[in-house]
Amino acid sequence: MLKIATYNIHKGFSHFNRRVVLHELRDRLRELDADIVFLQEVQGEHTSHAERYHNYPDGAQHEFIAGEIWPYCVYGKNSVYEAGHHGNAILSRFPIVKSLNMDVSAHRFESRGLLHCEIGLEERRVHCVCAHFGLFAKGKQAQTSALIEYVRNEIPPDVPLIIAGDFNDWRNRMSREMSGELGMHDVFHLHGGRLARSYPAALPLLRLDRIYVRGFTVLHSHVHAGGNWQRLSDHAALSAQLKSL
């Protein structure tokens, strides 16, 4: 069995960037006890945060969160600016054999990417893709097409595959393409019959975040919202327990 989670961490700040929440966020993620974690909006570097906030950790956020719990982690730099950069990250308890970051930005105002990792489990390898898509319909469609083309060209059709992240797909258009083109299905749809509501974290209404799988059955799926979670990000975290076919 394999437990996974996905979370848009809002660059480690609470709503409206009022306070640093990385320490609490790290604790909550560790409580999920996931084997593989897909993160979006991860701050790889920011030159002024440590000066402005006394509790801002040293180094990249994905390394701070991973610590000794997830000994293998990779980061995909997407958005670069004068003070630093942010992007996607994958944390794993199992060795990351290969990784590649692909730019799928639709225009210069939104830098987006796909982070692809091949992870070596004890019995077989699993391919994982962490994604964060744009806000506008035309860009999302281009990014969906780029994802489908990449998977077809770079990932064998007979290997287990997980694609997770923030797809900003509030009109729920993506799942039909993922099913028809790649044979992939969202874990919440498989487990409970409908996509998870994940935004906003305080009272989730929109179905923006997804976990698509191929080569697995879904034993459990859960939305982590409300309570302590709503103070950590504008998105809820999602987790799922999977079993290989």
ZAVOZA-911052 format. One record per residue: residue in three letters; y, x, z of N, C-alpha, C in turn. Coordinates in steps of 0.02 Angstrom, whole numbers, padded with zeros to 5 digits, always signed. Layout:
BEGIN
ALAYXZYXZYXZ...
END
This chain:
BEGIN
MET-00060+00042+00000+00000+00000+00000+00062+00044+00000LEU+00116+00015-00025+00178+00052-00032+00236+00006-00012LYS+00279+00029+00033+00337-00010+00053+00399+00021+00023ILE+00440-00021-00008+00501+00004-00041+00561-00037-00018ALA+00620-00008-00027+00682-00043-00011+00736-00022-00059THR+00784-00066-00071+00842-00050-00112+00905-00074-00076TYR+00959-00035-00083+01020-00050-00045+01080-00019-00079ASN+01131-00060-00092+01197-00035-00112+01235-00021-00048ILE+01247+00043-00033+01273+00061+00033+01350+00065+00036HIS+01384+00046-00018+01457+00039-00017+01491+00104+00005LYS+01463+00160-00017+01488+00227-00002+01492+00242+00072GLY+01451+00207+00112+01447+00221+00183+01504+00193+00225PHE+01541+00144+00198+01597+00114+00234+01586+00039+00242SER+01614+00012+00294+01611-00060+00306+01657-00096+00258HIS+01660-00163+00263+01703-00202+00220+01775-00177+00223PHE+01807-00176+00166+01877-00154+00160+01887-00081+00183ASN+01831-00044+00187+01834+00028+00204+01866+00041+00272ARG+01853-00003+00319+01886+00003+00384+01856+00058+00427ARG+01790+00069+00422+01759+00119+00465+01697+00148+00432VAL+01678+00208+00454+01618+00240+00430+01558+00209+00465VAL+01508+00188+00426+01449+00155+00455+01384+00192+00438LEU+01390+00254+00416+01331+00291+00393+01278+00301+00447HIS+01300+00313+00508+01251+00325+00561+01210+00263+00575GLU+01244+00205+00581+01208+00143+00593+01167+00123+00533LEU+01195+00134+00474+01159+00119+00412+01094+00159+00407ARG+01098+00222+00425+01038+00264+00425+00987+00237+00474ASP+01008+00216+00533+00961+00190+00582+00927+00126+00557ARG+00966+00082+00526+00937+00019+00501+00887+00033+00446LEU+00903+00078+00401+00857+00094+00347+00793+00125+00374ARG+00797+00167+00424+00738+00197+00453+00694+00146+00487GLU+00724+00094+00514+00686+00040+00545+00643+00003+00494LEU+00664+00002+00431+00625-00032+00379+00559+00004+00365ASP+00556+00068+00381+00495+00108+00373+00470+00107+00300ALA+00517+00112+00253+00499+00112+00182+00475+00181+00160ASP+00428+00182+00114+00404+00244+00086+00452+00272+00033ILE+00482+00227-00005+00530+00246-00057+00591+00202-00051VAL+00650+00232-00052+00713+00196-00044+00758+00209-00105PHE+00783+00155-00135+00829+00159-00192+00899+00143-00166LEU+00946+00189-00175+01013+00180-00150+01064+00181-00207GLN+01115+00138-00201+01170+00138-00249+01236+00148-00211GLU+01287+00170-00248+01352+00187-00220+01345+00238-00164VAL+01311+00292-00179+01302+00347-00131+01355+00400-00145GLN+01391+00419-00093+01443+00471-00101+01410+00540-00099GLY+01411+00573-00157+01384+00640-00160+01431+00692-00131GLU+01496+00680-00141+01547+00725-00114+01614+00689-00111HIS+01651+00702-00057+01720+00678-00053+01758+00727-00009THR+01809+00758-00037+01842+00813-00002+01884+00793+00057SER+01906+00730+00062+01952+00712+00116+01921+00669+00171HIS+01861+00642+00161+01833+00597+00211+01823+00631+00278ALA+01798+00692+00278+01785+00728+00341+01849+00739+00380GLU+01905+00747+00345+01969+00758+00377+01997+00692+00406ARG+01984+00638+00373+02012+00573+00393+01971+00538+00446TYR+01905+00550+00446+01860+00513+00491+01822+00563+00534HIS+01828+00557+00599+01798+00607+00644+01722+00605+00643ASN+01693+00548+00626+01619+00542+00628+01588+00545+00559TYR+01625+00570+00510+01597+00575+00442+01549+00635+00440PRO+01487+00625+00418+01438+00680+00420+01452+00734+00367ASP+01427+00793+00381+01431+00847+00333+01382+00835+00275GLY+01399+00859+00216+01352+00857+00160+01351+00790+00125ALA+01305+00784+00078+01298+00724+00038+01267+00667+00079GLN+01286+00606+00064+01261+00549+00103+01186+00539+00097HIS+01158+00550+00038+01086+00538+00031+01045+00588+00072GLU+01070+00649+00079+01036+00698+00120+01042+00681+00194PHE+01101+00656+00214+01110+00636+00283+01064+00578+00302ILE+01058+00529+00258+01015+00471+00271+00941+00492+00271ALA+00923+00534+00223+00852+00553+00216+00828+00592+00277GLY+00865+00642+00299+00846+00682+00357+00774+00705+00353GLU+00738+00697+00409+00668+00717+00412+00621+00660+00395ILE+00648+00600+00384+00607+00541+00371+00582+00540+00298TRP+00628+00555+00253+00611+00558+00182+00623+00630+00158PRO+00572+00671+00160+00581+00743+00145+00598+00757+00072TYR+00590+00708+00028+00605+00718-00042+00659+00669-00063CYS+00712+00694-00093+00766+00650-00115+00802+00681-00174VAL+00826+00638-00218+00865+00659-00277+00925+00615-00284TYR+00976+00642-00315+01041+00608-00323+01061+00611-00396GLY+01086+00555-00422+01112+00553-00490+01186+00541-00490LYS+01225+00591-00509+01298+00586-00509+01320+00541-00567ASN+01358+00488-00551+01382+00442-00603+01457+00444-00611SER+01492+00429-00557+01565+00423-00560+01598+00485-00529VAL+01638+00520-00569+01669+00582-00548+01745+00573-00547TYR+01777+00596-00494+01850+00590-00487+01875+00651-00450GLU+01939+00656-00441+01970+00717-00413+01942+00735-00344ALA+01932+00684-00301+01910+00698-00233+01835+00708-00226GLY+01796+00689-00278+01723+00697-00272+01685+00656-00323HIS+01630+00627-00302+01588+00589-00348+01539+00545-00309HIS+01514+00492-00341+01462+00451-00312+01413+00429-00366GLY+01355+00403-00344+01304+00382-00392+01245+00350-00357ASN+01186+00357-00386+01124+00329-00360+01082+00383-00327ALA+01035+00362-00284+00990+00410-00252+00922+00377-00240ILE+00870+00417-00240+00803+00395-00221+00777+00441-00167LEU+00754+00410-00112+00725+00447-00056+00651+00431-00053SER+00610+00481-00039+00537+00470-00042+00501+00510+00012ARG+00448+00479+00038+00403+00515+00083+00353+00557+00044PHE+00347+00543-00021+00299+00578-00064+00337+00624-00111PRO+00304+00676-00136+00338+00725-00179+00367+00693-00242ILE+00428+00711-00258+00460+00691-00320+00445+00746-00371VAL+00403+00730-00419+00377+00779-00466+00428+00794-00520LYS+00462+00742-00545+00512+00750-00598+00570+00702-00584SER+00629+00720-00609+00686+00674-00604+00733+00685-00661LEU+00767+00631-00680+00816+00634-00735+00868+00580-00723ASN+00931+00597-00733+00986+00549-00726+01017+00536-00795MET+01021+00472-00813+01046+00452-00879+01110+00411-00872ASP+01160+00431-00909+01224+00395-00910+01218+00333-00954VAL+01232+00274-00925+01231+00212-00964+01299+00176-00958SER+01352+00214-00948+01418+00185-00941+01437+00148-01005ALA+01463+00087-00997+01483+00047-01054+01554+00063-01076HIS+01595+00087-01030+01664+00106-01045+01689+00153-00990ARG+01747+00182-01000+01770+00235-00955+01794+00209-00886PHE+01800+00143-00879+01824+00116-00815+01768+00104-00765GLU+01705+00104-00789+01647+00095-00745+01594+00146-00763SER+01584+00196-00720+01533+00246-00733+01467+00224-00701ARG+01415+00215-00742+01351+00189-00717+01294+00232-00742GLY+01237+00231-00705+01182+00274-00725+01114+00246-00706LEU+01063+00277-00735+00993+00264-00718+00964+00328-00691LEU+00937+00326-00631+00903+00384-00601+00828+00372-00603HIS+00793+00414-00640+00721+00406-00650+00683+00461-00614CYS+00635+00442-00572+00594+00490-00537+00520+00475-00549GLU+00481+00527-00553+00408+00521-00554+00384+00546-00487ILE+00351+00502-00449+00332+00517-00380+00256+00522-00375GLY+00233+00576-00344+00162+00587-00337+00134+00558-00272LEU+00101+00500-00277+00066+00472-00219-00001+00507-00210GLU-00036+00490-00159-00100+00523-00146-00151+00509-00201GLU-00150+00447-00228-00201+00428-00276-00176+00429-00349ARG-00110+00423-00360-00084+00420-00428-00009+00430-00426ARG+00021+00433-00485+00093+00440-00489+00126+00373-00504VAL+00186+00364-00476+00225+00304-00486+00292+00324-00515HIS+00315+00288-00566+00381+00299-00595+00430+00251-00561CYS+00488+00278-00542+00540+00239-00508+00606+00249-00544VAL+00642+00194-00554+00708+00197-00585+00757+00160-00539CYS+00810+00195-00519+00863+00166-00479+00923+00153-00524ALA+00949+00092-00523+01002+00073-00570+01060+00039-00535HIS+01119+00047-00564+01178+00010-00543+01217-00008-00606PHE+01219-00073-00622+01249-00096-00683+01321-00119-00671GLY+01359-00127-00725+01429-00145-00721+01442-00219-00706LEU+01506-00236-00703+01526-00303-00684+01534-00351-00742PHE+01542-00325-00803+01559-00367-00860+01498-00379-00904ALA+01495-00440-00932+01436-00463-00968+01417-00417-01027LYS+01465-00397-01066+01450-00356-01124+01421-00288-01103GLY+01450-00258-01052+01424-00195-01027+01355-00201-00997LYS+01344-00256-00959+01278-00266-00929+01224-00274-00982GLN+01241-00309-01036+01192-00318-01089+01175-00252-01122ALA+01226-00210-01133+01214-00144-01162+01172-00101-01115GLN+01184-00106-01050+01146-00067-01001+01075-00092-00995THR+01065-00157-01000+00997-00184-00999+00958-00159-01060SER+00990-00160-01118+00958-00136-01179+00941-00062-01174ALA+00987-00023-01144+00975+00049-01135+00917+00062-01088LEU+00913+00022-01035+00857+00028-00987+00790+00013-01021ILE+00788-00041-01059+00726-00060-01093+00705-00007-01143GLU+00752+00018-01181+00737+00070-01230+00712+00134-01196TYR+00745+00152-01141+00724+00212-01105+00653+00206-01078VAL+00638+00149-01047+00571+00138-01020+00519+00141-01075ARG+00532+00109-01131+00485+00109-01187+00472+00179-01213ASN+00524+00220-01216+00518+00286-01246+00493+00339-01197GLU+00507+00331-01133+00495+00386-01086+00441+00373-01033ILE+00420+00310-01024+00373+00294-00971+00312+00261-01002PRO+00252+00290-00994+00192+00260-01023+00181+00188-00998PRO+00157+00144-01041+00151+00073-01022+00097+00058-00972ASP+00052+00106-00960-00004+00093-00915+00005+00124-00845VAL+00065+00149-00829+00076+00179-00763+00116+00131-00720PRO+00106+00133-00653+00145+00091-00608+00219+00108-00614LEU+00261+00056-00613+00333+00065-00624+00371+00019-00577ILE+00423+00047-00545+00469+00008-00504+00540+00021-00528ILE+00577-00032-00542+00648-00026-00560+00688-00068-00510ALA+00732-00036-00473+00768-00071-00420+00841-00051-00419GLY+00883-00095-00393+00953-00078-00387+00998-00139-00388ASP+01062-00126-00400+01114-00177-00403+01130-00189-00476PHE+01111-00247-00502+01119-00262-00573+01178-00308-00587ASN+01212-00331-00534+01271-00375-00543+01256-00433-00590ASP+01195-00459-00585+01171-00510-00633+01176-00579-00601TRP+01238-00601-00587+01246-00665-00552+01228-00725-00595ARG+01223-00716-00661+01202-00771-00704+01126-00772-00717ASN+01092-00726-00685+01018-00725-00686+00990-00723-00758ARG+01017-00678-00798+00995-00672-00868+00945-00615-00879MET+00942-00569-00833+00905-00508-00846+00830-00516-00840SER+00806-00558-00795+00734-00561-00781+00694-00581-00842ARG+00721-00625-00884+00683-00646-00943+00673-00587-00990GLU+00723-00545-00998+00716-00486-01041+00668-00435-01011MET+00671-00425-00946+00626-00377-00914+00554-00400-00920SER+00543-00465-00916+00476-00492-00922+00451-00488-00994GLY+00493-00511-01041+00472-00514-01110+00466-00446-01143GLU+00511-00400-01127+00512-00335-01160+00469-00282-01125LEU+00465-00286-01058+00430-00232-01021+00372-00257-00979GLY+00362-00323-00975+00308-00349-00933+00321-00338-00859MET+00385-00337-00838+00403-00326-00769+00430-00390-00738HIS+00418-00397-00672+00439-00457-00637+00470-00439-00570ASP+00518-00479-00549+00551-00468-00485+00505-00486-00428VAL+00505-00445-00375+00457-00455-00320+00470-00520-00283PHE+00531-00541-00277+00547-00603-00241+00525-00664-00282HIS+00531-00659-00347+00507-00713-00390+00431-00717-00387LEU+00398-00659-00386+00325-00659-00381+00301-00685-00314HIS+00336-00667-00261+00314-00682-00193+00336-00752-00170GLY+00397-00771-00187+00423-00835-00162+00447-00884-00214GLY+00444-00864-00277+00461-00910-00331+00534-00910-00353ARG+00576-00869-00320+00646-00866-00341+00676-00798-00323LEU+00728-00779-00359+00761-00716-00347+00797-00717-00279ALA+00805-00658-00250+00837-00652-00184+00913-00658-00189ARG+00942-00694-00142+01015-00694-00134+01034-00633-00092SER+01079-00592-00119+01093-00529-00085+01167-00514-00076TYR+01211-00558-00099+01283-00544-00094+01322-00609-00084PRO+01372-00609-00038+01391-00555+00009+01344-00552+00068ALA+01342-00495+00102+01293-00483+00154+01299-00532+00212ALA+01358-00555+00228+01368-00600+00285+01335-00668+00273LEU+01339-00693+00211+01309-00756+00192+01290-00752+00118PRO+01233-00723+00103+01215-00709+00033+01210-00773-00009LEU+01245-00772-00065+01246-00827-00112+01224-00806-00182LEU+01245-00746-00203+01232-00722-00270+01170-00677-00272ARG+01134-00680-00328+01072-00642-00336+01086-00580-00378LEU+01116-00529-00346+01139-00470-00383+01089-00413-00382ASP+01050-00407-00329+01005-00350-00320+00933-00370-00336ARG+00896-00325-00365+00828-00341-00387+00780-00283-00374ILE+00716-00300-00370+00661-00252-00371+00611-00277-00422TYR+00608-00244-00480+00560-00262-00532+00500-00215-00529VAL+00440-00243-00539+00380-00202-00534+00333-00217-00592ARG+00292-00167-00605+00237-00172-00653+00179-00131-00627GLY+00119-00160-00625+00061-00124-00598+00051-00134-00523PHE+00085-00184-00494+00079-00197-00422+00071-00272-00410THR+00040-00289-00354+00045-00356-00326+00093-00352-00266VAL+00125-00407-00251+00175-00409-00197+00145-00443-00136LEU+00141-00406-00082+00114-00433-00019+00168-00464+00024HIS+00229-00439+00019+00283-00464+00061+00350-00444+00031SER+00401-00486+00041+00469-00469+00019+00518-00498+00070HIS+00574-00463+00080+00620-00484+00133+00692-00464+00115VAL+00739-00509+00131+00810-00496+00125+00837-00478+00194HIS+00870-00421+00200+00897-00399+00264+00972-00412+00264ALA+00991-00470+00291+01061-00492+00290+01079-00520+00359GLY+01144-00532+00369+01167-00559+00432+01158-00510+00489GLY+01174-00531+00549+01166-00487+00607+01199-00420+00599ASN+01164-00367+00618+01191-00300+00612+01201-00278+00540TRP+01160-00306+00494+01164-00284+00424+01231-00303+00393GLN+01260-00359+00411+01320-00382+00377+01381-00338+00391ARG+01376-00295+00441+01432-00250+00457+01427-00183+00421LEU+01374-00173+00381+01361-00108+00352+01380-00103+00278SER+01375-00157+00241+01389-00155+00170+01406-00226+00147ASP+01434-00232+00088+01446-00298+00061+01383-00328+00030HIS+01331-00287+00020+01267-00310-00006+01215-00313+00051ALA+01166-00357+00043+01107-00355+00087+01057-00305+00060ALA+01016-00278+00104+00961-00235+00083+00900-00278+00067LEU+00859-00256+00020+00798-00290+00002+00739-00243+00014SER+00683-00272+00037+00623-00231+00044+00562-00270+00021ALA+00508-00234+00004+00447-00266-00019+00387-00221-00003GLN+00332-00253+00012+00268-00220+00022+00225-00231-00039LEU+00203-00176-00071+00167-00180-00134+00096-00153-00127LYS+00053-00177-00171-00015-00151-00175-00031-00138-00248SER-00058-00080-00263-00074-00062-00332-00129-00107-00359LEU-00123-00123-00422-00175-00163-00455-00237-00121-00469
END
